[in-house]
Amino acid sequence: MTIIYSKFHSLETEKQERIINAALKEFARNGYDKASTNEIVKEAEISKGSLFNYFNNKKELYLFLLDYVANIIEQIYAEVDWNEPDFFERIRQLGLIKFKVYKKFPYAFNFLKALSHEDAAEVKPAINKLKKDMVESGLERGYQNIDWTKFREDFDREKVINIINWTMLGFAEEYMNRLDSIEDVGMEILHEADEYFEILKRCFYKKGER
């Protein structure tokens, strides 16, 4: 993979970012099949020949972008304090870091958001693999060092975690559906999330742990 993209990585950073952002925007806006490489090169201010000098075809460019967004997600995980034992504080911390990264890489997250609607057979297996890796990695790391003694013992822990995850995933999806772009995300999402955390704490934490 590195050999394939070596010409691209040899470019100056500003030019790389122009090409990446132009491609992310076009794929997010129109999907894989309808995305136009003509629009990408126009937005990136390069020639079409240059684009295909860096990437052999549209599919290769798209797969590169999948790796790019995966690396951004890794940046999120790298900033988390995995020693924080409180489950809800851990989720809140993740949310705050995601918010900062959303603002820094808005095009990447518009692209990521669009993946849930992408059905192109040519890239679907790679998308499914990315989603699977994201979920497995997130779950594996997300529960490290959590103090489970704070939770009530009269509920099945796995079901409680499922309810919390479904609630927060549903909240995030509903919030994102209100927006035209990830660029529109504001701090209010964190304040609204806190309200859900408080309700969930009252439901599932022991009385003295809330």
Secondary structure as UniProt FT lines:
FT   TURN            2..5
FT   HELIX           6..9
FT   HELIX           13..34
FT   HELIX           37..44
FT   HELIX           48..54
FT   HELIX           58..79
FT   TURN            82..83
FT   HELIX           87..104
FT   HELIX           106..114
FT   HELIX           115..117
FT   TURN            121..123
FT   HELIX           124..142
FT   TURN            143..145
FT   HELIX           148..150
FT   HELIX           157..177
FT   HELIX           182..184
FT   HELIX           188..204
FT   HELIX           207..209
//
